[in-house]
Amino acid sequence: MDVGPVIYGLEDFQARALAAQVAETEKINFLVGTQSLHNTNQVQLIEYDDDDNGIVTKKSYTHPVGEVWKIASAPQTACLLATVHNSADKPLTDASCSIWRLPKGASSEEQDESHEELELVANLSENTSSQDDSMFHGVKWVGWSCDSDSKIATLTSKNLILWNVQEDGSAAVVSSNTVDNFLASDPGRSSSNSLGVGRWYPHQQAVQVAATLGSSVVAWDTRTMTNAWSIENAHTHTCRDLDFNPNLQYNLATCGDDCTSKFWDIRKTTAPLLVLGHHTHWVWSVRYNASYDQLVLTCSSDQRVALANLPSVAAMPFGDMQSEEVNGSNPDSNIPEGVIQTYEEHEDSVYAVEWSAGDFWTFASLSYDGRLVINRVPRAVKYKQFL
């Protein structure tokens, strides 16, 4: 029998920023950033116990520089994180980005309501070079390279900026940047389009960064800061998110305001490999399972989270482990392609969904009303891999 969801409320906070604590692989930990115009905002570290199906502890850290719009966890050091933030008295076009360190001794082992303050490591919106200050503001996304704490990228509406972080995490300096050169080189692009969210390409030494641009997707080769490839009009409306298949080169998932999720081969972008139209409003996030890549999560303003089984765009589907004889004798033994479960525990727009780094079968979703829901893949799907 499947266990029920765990629902956790962030007290009086709204929220839209969620990340798995990537470097913590022994525990199921998630980081949540809050948004409040009246209270001091926080980053909360939440640990889930899959044995007891409950939240073990949560620790809250004061985030002293305003609302958290995006949050990212360092791939090698569990105590390092980055936030995109903005104070209530400034427009979003002035949003900044900072790297933080959880206070020494911080963990989710003991619940603590003292609300220690995050330790500032570096401000990624400060000009450390001769470039125009304005290019460092209005940050929309931050992301670490897939396997290194020393390389991080930020996106503004027109710029991709790469940063080198010192080994001890004490400072960050600009390593290279592109100042609207790709966008300006194509006069056919609408000037109203702006970069949105990004993703590092996890294959081939992780030298590419892709980003949403209006309804399209663009990618840079970070060695030369030139365009690597693009998908024009990937969606009929704004493209909201993207994610690379971690186990299969060239495969990309996107989602957008046309209520669809699409799956692409970036070598041939004239048409998607697969289209899912399983939401009734904007789709805000799409995520591949890092180990079992045929499992894909999406979340939407329709207040739902969807789990899809997509063997046709996976590296090694569960069914590949079964013989044709077995499949022929029991047609119901295969899990059908498409959405296999919809989760409806939210009562507001669901802005983020993330798989756990500590358990491939556990995931969390976050809605704007501050409700964090932790769910698990159905047992029937989980045990399919062993058949």
MARLUM-758967 format. One record per residue: residue in three letters; y, x, z of N, C-alpha, C, CB in turn. Coordinates in steps of 0.2 Angstrom, whole numbers, plus 2048, in hexadecimal, padded with zeros to 3 digits. Each point is the difference from the previous one (the first is absolute). Glycine has a CB too. Example, Ala and Ser with C-alpha at 12.3 -4.5 7.8 and 13.67 -1.06 7.14 Angstrom:
ala7E48428278067FC8008068048007FA7F7806 ser80B8077F68068048018057FC8037FD8067F6 
END
This chain:
met7FA8048008067FC8008068048007FA7F7806 asp80B8087F68068048008057FE8067FF8007F3 val80480680F8047FF8068077FD7FD7FA80A806 gly80A7F37FF8067FD7FE8068058007FC7F6805 pro8098087F88068058008038018078027FC7F4 val80180A80C8048018068087FF7FE7F7809805 ile80C7F37FF8077FF7FE8058028067FC7F67F9 tyr80980E8058048048048077FE7FF7F8809802 gly80C7F58028077FE7FF8058068027FD7F4801 leu80880E7FB8048058028067FE8057FD8067F5 glu8027F580F8057FD8058057FD7FC7FD809809 asp8097FA7F88067FC7FD8028047FA8047FC80B phe7F88087F18028037FB7FD7FD7F980080B807 gln8047F67F47FE7FF7F97FE8077FE8077F67FE ala7F580A7FC7FD8067FE7FD8007F97FD80380B arg8048027F17FD8017F97FD8067FF8087F87FC ala7F880D8097FE8077FE7F980180480C8047FF leu7EF7FE7FD7FA8018037FC8067FD7FF7F4802 ala7FE8108027FC8067FD7FA80180580B8057FB ala7F07FE8027FA8028048028078027F77F97F9 gln80780980D8018078027FB8047FD8047FD80B val7FD8067EF7FC8037FB7FC8068038077FD7F7 ala7FC80780D7FD8068037FB7FF80680A8067FC glu7F77F48067FB7FE8067FA7FC7FD80A7FF808 thr7F18057F77FA7FD7FD7FA7FE8068038077F6 glu7FF7FA8107FB7FF8058017F98037FF80C802 lys8077F27FD8027F98038037FC7FA80380580C ile7FE7F47F68037FC7FB8077FE8027F47FB7FD asn8108098018078008028057FE7FA7FE809809 phe8077F37F98057FE7FB8078018037F87F77FB leu80D80A8018078018028047FA7FD7FF80D800 val8057F08048047FA7FE8078028017F77F8802 gly80E8077FA8078018018037F980080080B7FB thr8057F480A8037F98018078007FC7F97FF80B gln8097FA7F58077FF7FD8037FB8057FC8027F4 ser80980080F8047FB8048078028007F67FF808 leu80F7FC7F78078018008038008078007FA7F5 his7FC8048108027FF8077FD8058058027F47FE asn7F880D8017FC8058057FF8077FD7FA7F6805 thr80580F7FF7FF8077FE7F98007FC80780580A asn7F97FD7F07FA8007FC7FB8058038067FC7F6 gln7F38038087FB8048037FB8027FA8017FA80B val7FB80B7F67FA8017FD7FB7FF8058058097F7 gln7F67F38077FA7FF8057FA8037FD8057F5804 leu7F780E8007FA8037FF7FA7FC80380580B7FF ile7F77F27FC7FB7FB8037F98027FE8097F77FE glu7F38098077F98027FF7FB7FA80180380B805 tyr7F97F47F67FB7FB8007F98028028077FA7F7 asp7F680380D7F98018027FB7FC7FC80480480B asp7F87FE7F07FC7FC7FC7FA7FE8048048067F6 asp7FA7FD80F7FA7FE8048027FA8047FC80C801 asp80A7F48028027FA8048047FB7FC7FF80780A asn8027FB7F08047FB7FB8077FE8047F67FC7FA gly80E80A8088067FE8038048068007FB7F8808 ile80C8077FA8048068008008038078087FB7F8 val7F680C8087FF8038068078018037F68067FB thr80E7FD8028078028038058007FA7FB807809 lys80B7F97F98068017FC8058038037FE7F67FA lys80680F8038058048038067FF7FB7F8808805 ser80E7F77FE8067FE7FD8058068017FE7F4801 tyr80580E7F98048068008077FD7FD7F78097FF thr80E7F98058077FE7FD8028047FA8037FE80C his7FF7FE7EF8028027FA8087FF8007F57FD7F9 pro80F8098088077FF8028057FF7FA7FD80780A val8007F97F08058007FA7FF7F97FC7FF80D800 gly7FF7EE8038007F97FD7FA7FE7FD80B8037FD glu7F57F87FF7FA7FC7FD7FC8057FC8067F5800 val7F380A8017FB8047FC7FE7FC7FA7FC80680A trp8057FD7F07FF7FC7FA7F98037FD80C7FE7FE lys7F38088037F98037FD7FE8058068037FF7F3 ile7F780280D7FD8058057FA8047FC8047F980A ala7FC80D7F77FA8047FE7FE8058058057FF7F4 ser7F480280C7FD8058047FE8067FD7FC7F6806 ala8058107FD7FE8067FD7F880180080B805805 pro7F37FE7F57F98007FF7FC8058048037FD7F5 gln80080880E7FD8058048018008088008077F6 thr8067F780C8028008078027F980280580B7FE ala7F77F28078007F98028077FE8037F4801802 cys80F8048018067FF8048068007FB7FB80580A leu8057FC7F08058007FB8017FA7FC7FF80C7FF leu8077F18008017FA7FC8078007FD7F87FA807 ala8098027F48068007FD8027F87FF7FE80B7FA thr8097F48078027F97FF8068007FC7FC7FD80B val8047FD7F18067FF7FC8047FB8057FB8027F4 his80B7FF80D8047FC8058077FE7FE7F8805809 asn80A7F67FA8077FE7FF8037FC8067FE8007F4 ser80880280E8037FC8068047FA7FD80280B806 ala7FF7F07FF8027FA7FE8078007FD7F97FB809 asp80B80A7F98078007FE8018037F980380080C lys7F78027F18018037F97FC7FD7FB80180B806 pro8017F57F47FC7FD7FA7F98037FF80B7FC7FB leu7F18018027F98037FE8018067FB7FA7F5802 thr80C80B7FB8018067FB8018068048057F87F7 asp7FC80880F8018068047FA80280580C7FD800 ala7EE8007FE7FA8018047FF8078007FC7F57FE ser80180E8087FE8078017F980180180C802804 cys7F28047FC7F98018027FF8068047FD7FC7F5 ser7FF8048107FF8058057F980180280B7FD805 ile7F380A7FD7FA8018028008018087FD8067F5 trp7FE7F780E8007FF8077F98038038077F67FF arg7F980C8077FA8028047FF7FC80680280C7FC leu7F87F18047FF7FD8078008048057F87F87FA pro80B80680C8018058067F98038028097F9804 lys7F880D7FF7FA8048017FB7FC80580780B7FF gly7F37F58007FB7FC8048007F97FE802808809 ala8017F67F28007F97FE7F97FF7FD80D8007FE ser7F07FA8047FA7FE7FD8007F98017FA80B801 ser8017F17FD7FF7F98027FB8008058027FC7F5 glu7FC80980F7FB8008058027FC8067FC80B7FC glu80B7F68068037FC8068067FC7FD7FB809808 gln8047F17FA8067FB7FE8068028057F87F77FC asp80E80A8008068028048067FB7FD7FB80C801 glu8087F18048067FC7FE8068048017FA7F6803 ser8068107FE8078048028048017F97FA80580A his8037FA7F08048007FA8038077FF8027F4801 glu7FA8117FF8038077FF8038007F97F7805807 glu80E7FF7F88038017F97FD8057FC80B7FD805 leu7F48017F47FD8047FB8058078007FB7F67F9 glu80180F8068048077FF8028017F97F980580A leu80D7FC7F58028017F97FE8077FD80A7F8802 val7F38087F97FE8077FD8058027FA7F47FD803 ala80E7FE7F98048027FA8037F97FD7FA80B7FE asn80C7F58008037FB7FC8008017F98087FE80A leu7F47FE7F27FF8017F98067FD7FC7F4801802 ser8117FD8018067FE7FD8068048007FC7F5802 glu8038118018058058018008057FA8007FE80D asn8068037F18008057FA8008078028077F87FA thr7F380B8047FF8078028018057FA7F87FC809 ser80B8017F28018047FA8077FF7FD7F48007FE ser80D8017FC8077FF7FD8007FA7FC80180C7FF gln7FA7F08028007F97FC8057FB8037F48027FC asp80E7F98008047FB8037FC7FC8058067FF7F5 asp7FE8008117FD7FD8067FD7F97FE808806807 ser7FB7F67F47FE7F97FF7F98007FE80C7FD7FD met7F18088007FA7FF7FD7FA8008068048067F6 phe7FE7FC8107FB8008058007F980480280D801 his8037EF7FE8007FA8037FE7FA7FC80A804806 gly7F57F67FE7FD7FB7FD7F88017FE80B7FD7FB val7F280680A7F98018007FC7FA80080180B805 lys7FA7F47F67FC7FA8007F88028028087FC7F7 trp7F680A8087F98018027FF8088027FD7F77F8 val7FE80A80C7FF8078027F880080080B802807 gly7F38047F77F88018007FE8078007FF7F67FA trp7FD80C80A7FD8078007FB8017FB80280080C ser7FE8067F17FB8027FC7F97FF8038078097FB cys7F47F68017F97FD8027FD8048057FF7FB7F5 asp80280C80B7FC8048048048068047F67FD7F8 ser8118028088048058038067FD8047FC8087F6 asp8057FB8108067FE8048068037FD7F97FE80A ser8068077F28068047FE8047FD7FA7FA80A804 lys8037F17F98037FE7FA8017F88017FB8097F8 ile80C7F58078017F98008057FE7FB7FE80080C ala8027F97F28047FE7FB8047FA8027F88047F7 thr80E7FB8078047FA8018037FD7F980380580C leu7FE7F57F48027FC7FA8077FD8027F47FE7FB thr8118038018067FB8018007FC7F9807808807 ser7FE7F47F88007FC7FA7FF8037FA8077F8806 lys7FC80F7F98008037FA7FC80780180B7FA7FD asn7F48088097FD8078007FA80180480C803800 leu7F08027FE7FA8028038028078037F87FA7F9 ile80780780E8028068037FA80380480C7FC801 leu7F280A7FE7FA8038038038058067F97FF7F5 trp8038018108038048067FA8048028087F7804 asn7FA80F7FE7FB8058048017FF8077FF8087F6 val7FC7F780E8008008077FD8068037FF7F3800 gln8048108057FE8068037F97FF80380C804802 glu7F08017FF7F97FF8028007FD8077FD80A7FA asp8087F880B8007FD8068047F980180080C804 gly8027F27F68037FA7FF8078008037F57FB801 ser80E80A8008078018038067FF7FB7FB808808 ala8047F87F28057FF7FB7FD7FE7F9808808807 ala7FD7F57F57FE7FE7F98068027FC7F87F7804 val80680C7F68058027FB7FE7FD7F980380B807 val8027F47F57FF7FD7F97FD8067FC80A7F8801 ser7F08067FC7FD8057FC8027FF7F87F6801809 ser80A7F97F58027FE7FA8027F97FF7F98097FB asn80B7F58008027F98008017FE7F880580080C thr7FB7FA7F38027FE7F98067FB8017F48017FC val8118008018067FC8018017FB7FA806809806 asp7F67F27FA8017FB7FB7FE8027F98097FB807 asn7F480B7F88008037F97FB7FC7FC80280B805 phe7F87F37FE7FC7FC7FC8027F97FE7F7806805 leu80D7F78008027F97FE8068007FB7FD7FD80C ala8078087F58068017FB7FE8027F980780380A ser7F38007F67FE8027F97FD7FB7FC7FD80B805 asp8037EF7FE7FD7FA7FC8057FA8017F4804802 pro8117FC7F98057FB8007FD7F98008088087FB gly7F27F78037FD7F97FF7FF7FD8077FB8047F5 arg8048008107FF7FE8078067FC8037F8809801 ser8077F28028057FC8038038048067FB7F57FD ser80C80B8038038048057FF7FC8078098047F8 ser7F57F68087FF7FC8067FA8028038077F77FC asn7F480C8017FA8028038008068047FB7FB7F6 ser8028058108008058047F980280380C7FD803 leu7F38097FF7FA8028037FF7FC80680180C7FB gly7F87F38067FE7FC8067FC8048058017F67F9 val7F980A8067FB8038057FC8057FB7FF7F6808 gly7FE80F7FC7FD8057FC7F980280380A8057FD arg7F27FF7FF7F98028037FF8077FD7FC7F4800 trp8018108047FE8077FD7F97FF7FC80680680A tyr7F97FD7F17FA8007FC7FB8048048067FE7F5 pro7F480080D7FC8048057FB8057FC8007F6808 his80080A7F17FC8047FC8038067FD7F97F67FE gln80480F8008038057FC8058048047FD7FA7F5 gln8028078118048048048067FC8027FC80B7FB ala8047EF8058067FC8028068027FE7F97FD80A val8088047EF8078027FE8047FB7FD7FB80B7FE gln8037EF8028047FA7FD8027FB8067FA8027F5 val80B7FB8098037FB8058027FA7FB804808809 ala7F97F27F88017FA7FC8057FB8057F58017F9 ala80F7FB8038047FC8048017F97FB80680A806 thr7FC7F17FE8027FA7FD8078007FD7F87FA807 leu8098037F38078007FE8017FA7FC80080C7FE gly8037EF8068007F97FE7F97FD7FF80B8037FA ser7F47FB8007F97FD7FE7FB8067FE8067F57FD ser7FD8118027FC8057FD7FE8058068067FF7F5 val7F68068087FE8068058018067FC7F77F9805 val80C80C7FE8018077FD7FD80580580B7FC7FB ala7F480A8027FD8058048038077FE7F57F9801 trp80B80B8048038077FE7FB80580280B7FC803 asp7F580A7F97FC8068028058048047F98007F5 thr8058018118058038058008077FF7FD7F8808 arg7FF80B7F48018087FE8068017FB7F4801802 thr80D7FA7FA8068007FB8057FB8017F88057F8 met8077F680D8047FA8018027FD7F980580680A thr7F67F97F28007FC7FA7FC7FB80080380A7FA asn7FE7F18017FC7FA8007F98027FE80A7F97FD ala7F18048067F98017FF7FD7FB7FC7FF80780A trp8027F37F87FE7FA7FC8037FA8037F58057FE ser80B7F57FF8037FA8027FC7FA7FE80B806800 ile7F67F48037FD7FA7FE8067FB7FF7F5802806 glu80D7FD7F48067FB7FF7FE7F98018048087F8 asn8007F580C7FF7F98027F97FE8028087FD7F7 ala7F680780E7FA7FF8037FF7F98037FF80C803 his8067F17FF8007F98028067FC7FD7FB80480B thr8057F67F58057FC7FD8067FF8047F77FA7FA his80880780C8068018057FF8068048017F3801 thr80380E8048008068047F980380280C7FD804 cys7F38097FB7FA8038038018028077FD8047F4 arg7FF7FA8118028018077FC8068038027F4801 asp7F880E7FC7FC8058047FB8037FB8027FB80B leu7FC80B7F67FA8037FC7FC8048058088007F6 asp7F28018077FB8058047FB8037FB8027F980A phe7FD80D7F77FB8037FC7F98008038098087FC asn7F27F77FF7F98008027FF8078037FC7F77F8 pro80180A80E7FF8068037FA8047FE8067FC80A asn7F68007F37F98037FD7FF8007F97FC7FC80A leu8098017F27FF8007F98078027FD7F77F7801 gln80980F7FB8068027FD8037FB7FB7FC80C801 tyr80A7F47FE8047FC7FB8007F98027FD8087F8 asn8007F580D8007F98018067FF8057F47FF7FE leu8107FC8018067FE8048007F880180680A7FB ala7FC7F480B8017F98018077FE8017F47FF805 thr80E7FC7F88077FE8028007F88028058097F7 cys8017F580C8017F98018077FE8007F6800807 gly80C7FA7F88077FE7FF8017F98018018097F9 asp8067F58058027FA8017FD7FA7FC80B806804 asp7F17FC7F77FD7FC7FB7FA7FD8048058067F6 cys7FA7FB8107FA7FE8047F98037FE8067F5801 thr7FA8117FB7FA8037FE8008078038007F97F5 ser7F980980B7FF8078017FC8027F97FF7FF80D lys8038077F17FE8037FA7FD8078018087F97F9 phe7F38098037FC8068008008037FA7F97FC809 trp80980B7F78028037FA7FC8077FF80B7FB800 asp7F48077FA7FF8077FE8068037FE7F47FE7FD ile80F8078078068037FE8008047F980380080C arg7F78017F18008047FA8017FB7FA7F8808805 lys8077F17FD8017FB7FB8037FA8037F68047F9 thr8117FC8068037FB8048037FA7FC803809808 thr7FA7F67F28027FA7FC7FE7F98038008087F6 ala7FA7F880E7FE7FA8037FC8028067FF7FA7F5 pro8018028107FC8028077F97FF7FF80A7FC806 leu7F28077FE7F97FF8007FE7FA8037FF80C801 leu8057F18047FE7FA8038067FD8037F5805803 val80B7F57FD8067FC8037FD7FB8058078027F6 leu7FC7FE8107FE7FB8058067FB8027F8808805 gly8087F27FA8057FB8027FE7FC8068048007F4 his7FB8038117FD7FD8068057FE8057F68067FE his8117FB8018057FE8058047FB7FD80080B806 thr8047F27FE8057FA7FD8078028017F77F8803 his80A80E8008078038008008077FF8037F7808 trp80380D7F98008077FF7FB80480480C7FE7FE val7F18077FF7FB8048038038068027F77FB7F9 trp80980780D8048058037FD8078008067F8807 ser7F38087FA7FC8068017F98007FD80780280B val7F78037F37F98017FD7FD8068038037F97F5 arg7F780780D7FD8068037F88017FE8097FF80A tyr7F58067F47F98027FF7FD8028068028037F4 asn7F87FC80D7FC8038067FF8077FE7FB7F5803 ala8068108028008077FE7F88027FF80B802807 ser7F17FA7FC7F98037FF7FC7FB7FB80080580B tyr8017F57F57FD7FB7FC8057FC7FC7F77FE808 asp80A8067F28067FE7FC8007F97FC80280C800 gln7F87F18018007FA7FC8037FA8057F68047FA leu80B7FE80C8037FB8058088028007F67FF807 val80E7FB7F78078017FF8037FA8047FF8057F5 leu8067FD80F8047FB8048077FF7FD7FA80480A thr8087F67F68077FE7FE8037FB8057FD8027F4 cys80A7FE80D8037FB8048067FE7FD7FC80680A ser8067F47F88057FC7FC8057FC8047F88007F7 ser80E7FE8068047FB8047FD7F980080A8077FC asp7F07F88027FD7FA8017FC7FF8067FF7FF7F4 gln8028078117FE8008067F88028018097F8803 arg7F580A7F77F88028007FF8077FE7FE7F47FD val7FC80E8067FD8077FE7FA7FE7FC80580680A ala7FA7FE7F17FA7FF7FC7FC8068008067F77F9 leu7F38098077FC8057FF7FC7FF7FA7FF80280D ala8018037EE7FD7FF7FA7FA8057FF80B7FB7FB asn7F08038027FA8047FE8018027F87F87FB80A leu80980B7F48028017F97FC8067FE80B7FC801 pro7EE8037FE7FC8057FD8028037F97F77FB807 ser80C8017F58018027F98058058007FD7F57FC val80780C8098058058007FF8058068087F87FB ala7F28098077FE8048067FC8067FD8007F7808 ala80080F7FC7FD8067FF7F87FF80080A807804 met7F47F68027F97FF8017FF7F98047FD80D7FF pro8027EE7FD7FF7F98037FA8008048067FB7F7 phe7FA80180E7FA7FF8057FA7FE7FB8077FD80A gly7FA7FF7F17FA7FE7FC7FD8057FC8067F67FF asp7FD8108007FD8057FD7FA80380380B8037FB met7F57FC80C7FB8038047F97FB800809805807 gln7F87F67F57FA7FB8007FD8007F98057F9808 ser7F58067F87FC8007F98017FA7FD7F8808804 glu8077F87F58017FA7FC7FA7FB8028058067F7 glu7F67FD80B7FA7FB8028027FC8067F88087FC val80B7FB8098027FD8068067FA7FE7FD80A808 asn8087F97F58057FB7FE7FD7FA7FC80880A800 gly7F37F77FB7FD7FB7FC7FC7FB8048008087F7 ser7FD7FA80F7FC7FC8038047FC8057F78087FF asn80F7FA8038057FC8048078017FE7F880280A pro80A7F97F28068007FD8068008057FB7FA7F6 asp8048038108057FF8058018068047FD7F4801 ser7FF8127FE8008068038078047FF7F3800800 asn8107FE7FA8068047FE8067FC8037FA8057F6 ile80B7FF80C8067FC8038048007F980080580C pro8037F57F38037FE7FA8078048007FB7F57FF glu80780D7FA8068038008067FB8017FB8097F8 gly80A7FA80B8067FB8018018008087FE7F97F5 val80780280D8018008077FA7FD80380D7FE7FE ile7F18058087FA7FE8048027FD8067FA8097FB gln80C7F88088037FD8068078008007F6804806 thr80D7F77FC8077FF8028017FF8078027FB7F4 tyr80380980F8027FF8078067FD8017FA80B802 glu8067F08028067FB8018038008077FC7F97F6 glu80480C80D8028008078088018017F5805803 his80E7FD7F88078018008047F97FF7FF80C7FC glu8077F48068047FA7FF8078027FD7FB7FA80A asp80680C7F48068027FC7FE8057FB8077FF80A ser7FD8037F27FF8057FA7FC80680380A7FB7F9 val7F18078037FC8068028038067FC7F57F9804 tyr80E80B7FF8038067FC7FC80680080B7FB803 ala7F08068017FC8068007F97FF80280A806802 val7F27FE7FA7F88008027FE8077FF7FE7F47FD glu7FE80E8087FD8078007F980080380C805801 trp7F08007FB7FA8018038008058067FB7FE7F4 ser8018028108008058067FD8077FD7FE7F7809 ala80580E7FA7FD8077FE7FA80280580C8037FC gly7F37F98097FA8028057FA7FB7FE809804809 asp7F87F77F47FA7FC7FE8027FC7F97FD7FF80D phe7FE8037EE8027FD7FA7FF7F87FF7FC80B7FC trp8017F28097FF7F98008057FC8037F4802800 thr8118018038057FD8048078017FD7FA80280A phe80A7F87F68078017FD8057FB8047FB8027F5 ala80B80080A8057FC8048057FD7FB7FF80780A ser8047F47F88067FD7FB8057FE8057F87FB7F8 leu80E8058058067FF8048057FB7FD7FF80B804 ser8037EF7FF8057FB7FD8068018047F77F87FD tyr80E8057FF8078018028027FE8078037FF7F4 asp7F97FC80F8017FD8077FE8058057FF7F47FB gly7FE8128037FE8058057F97FE80280B801804 arg7F17FC7F87F97FF8027FC8057FC8027F4802 leu7FA8108027FB8057FD7F97FD80180880A803 val7F57F67F87F97FD8007FB8057FE8047F57FD ile7F780D8077FB8057FE7F97FC7FE806809808 asn7F77F87F37FA7FD7FD7FB8057FE8077F67FC arg7F38088037FB8047FD7FD7FD7FA7FE80480C val7FF8017F07FD7FD7FA7F97FC80280480B7FA pro7FB7F08037FA7FC8027FA8048008067F67FB arg7F58088097FA8048017FC8007FA8007FD80C ala8007FD7F07FC8007FA8028057FB7FF7F4802 val80880D7FE8028067FB7FF8068038097F97FC lys7F880880B7FF8078037F98027FF8097FD808 tyr7F27FF7F97F98028007FD8007F97FF7FC80B lys8058027F07FE8007F97FE8087FE8077F57FE gln7FD80F8058008077FE7F980380180C801802 phe7F07FC8037FA8038027FA7FD7FD80580280B leu7FC7F97F17FB7FC7FD7FD8047FA8057F5803 
END
